[in-house]
Amino acid sequence: AFFRVRCLRRIADFLKRDVEGGYSGALAFLFSIAVVLLLFPWRISSAAIAALCVGDAFSTIFGASFGKIRIGYNKKKTWEGAAAGFFGVYLAMYFFVGREMALIAALIAMIAETIPELNDNVSVPMAVSMVLRVLGA
């Protein structure tokens, strides 16, 4: 029981956004891709990975360049970045799952992206994969 609790605590710490050492983003990125590929069908995992890559890039670039209005519950993110991320995720996922599912999944992706305590490199592909699975993609 002690080992399981320690193991779960380490996983929880890993999933938090700002882990010291500078590697948390890259490791979380690889971890989430591996998990999504193992747990979900190819179409869903491809869409989730596209959502992670394109959404993160769009939201970071546009948020850093043009972002002025901070999101109330996460002061590190901006509405402009979230809107750009939403647009990027929608465009990327459209080719995998179609218009309606891409729209819903893009909204879920940006909600997951802006949760302050979670590492978005994990929360985005996992949330998108689960939503697409529930929607029957």
C-alpha positions in Angstrom: 0.0 0.0 0.0 2.9 2.4 0.8 4.4 1.8 -2.6 1.2 2.5 -4.4 0.6 5.8 -2.5 4.2 7.0 -3.2 3.8 6.0 -6.9 0.5 7.8 -7.2 1.9 10.9 -5.5 4.8 10.9 -8.0 2.4 10.7 -10.9 0.3 13.5 -9.4 3.4 15.7 -8.9 4.5 14.9 -12.5 1.2 16.1 -13.9 1.4 19.4 -12.1 2.5 22.2 -14.4 5.7 23.7 -12.9 8.0 20.8 -11.8 11.6 21.9 -11.1 14.3 20.8 -13.4 12.9 22.1 -16.7 12.0 18.7 -18.2 8.4 18.4 -17.1 6.9 19.7 -20.3 8.9 17.5 -22.7 8.5 14.4 -20.5 4.8 15.1 -20.0 4.5 15.5 -23.8 6.1 12.1 -24.5 4.2 10.5 -21.6 0.8 11.7 -22.9 1.5 10.7 -26.4 2.5 7.2 -25.3 -0.6 6.8 -23.1 -3.0 8.1 -25.8 -1.4 5.7 -28.4 -1.8 2.8 -26.0 -5.3 3.4 -24.8 -7.2 4.8 -27.8 -7.8 3.8 -31.4 -5.5 5.3 -34.0 -8.0 7.9 -35.3 -8.7 9.2 -31.8 -5.0 9.2 -30.7 -4.0 11.0 -33.9 -6.6 13.7 -33.4 -5.5 14.1 -29.7 -1.9 14.4 -30.6 -2.7 16.9 -33.3 -4.8 18.9 -30.8 -1.8 18.9 -28.4 0.7 20.0 -31.0 -1.3 22.5 -32.9 -3.3 23.9 -30.0 -0.2 24.4 -27.8 1.7 26.1 -30.6 -1.2 28.4 -31.6 -2.1 29.4 -28.0 1.6 30.0 -27.0 2.5 32.0 -30.1 -0.7 34.1 -30.2 -1.0 34.4 -26.4 2.6 35.6 -26.1 2.4 37.9 -29.1 -1.0 39.4 -28.8 -2.4 38.4 -25.4 -3.6 41.2 -23.2 -6.7 39.9 -21.4 -5.8 37.3 -18.7 -8.1 34.4 -17.9 -9.5 35.0 -14.4 -8.7 31.6 -13.0 -5.3 31.2 -14.7 -3.3 34.5 -14.9 -0.6 32.8 -17.0 -3.0 32.3 -19.9 -4.8 34.8 -22.0 -8.1 34.8 -23.8 -6.4 35.7 -27.1 -4.1 32.6 -26.7 -7.0 30.4 -25.8 -9.0 31.6 -28.8 -6.1 31.0 -31.2 -5.6 27.6 -29.6 -9.3 26.7 -30.1 -9.1 27.7 -33.7 -5.9 25.7 -34.2 -7.2 22.6 -32.5 -10.4 22.8 -34.5 -8.5 23.1 -37.8 -6.2 20.2 -36.9 -9.0 17.9 -35.7 -11.4 18.6 -38.5 -9.4 16.3 -40.8 -9.6 13.4 -38.3 -13.1 13.6 -36.9 -15.2 16.1 -38.9 -16.8 19.5 -38.1 -19.1 18.7 -35.1 -16.7 16.5 -33.1 -13.8 18.9 -33.8 -15.8 21.8 -32.5 -16.7 20.1 -29.2 -13.2 18.6 -28.8 -11.6 22.0 -29.4 -13.7 23.6 -26.7 -12.7 20.8 -24.3 -9.1 21.1 -25.3 -8.9 24.8 -24.4 -10.7 24.2 -21.1 -8.1 21.5 -20.3 -5.3 23.8 -21.5 -6.3 26.6 -19.1 -6.7 24.5 -15.9 -3.9 26.0 -13.7 -2.7 23.1 -11.7 -2.5 20.5 -14.5 0.2 20.1 -17.1 -1.6 20.9 -20.4 0.7 18.5 -22.2 -1.1 15.7 -20.4 -4.6 17.2 -19.8 -5.3 18.2 -23.4 -4.7 14.9 -25.2 -6.3 12.9 -22.4 -9.4 15.1 -22.3 -9.7 15.2 -26.1 -9.3 11.4 -26.4 -11.9 10.7 -23.7 -14.4 13.2 -25.3 -13.9 11.7 -28.8 -14.4 8.2 -27.4 -17.6 9.2 -25.7 -18.8 10.9 -28.9 -18.1 7.8 -30.9 -15.2 8.9 -33.0 
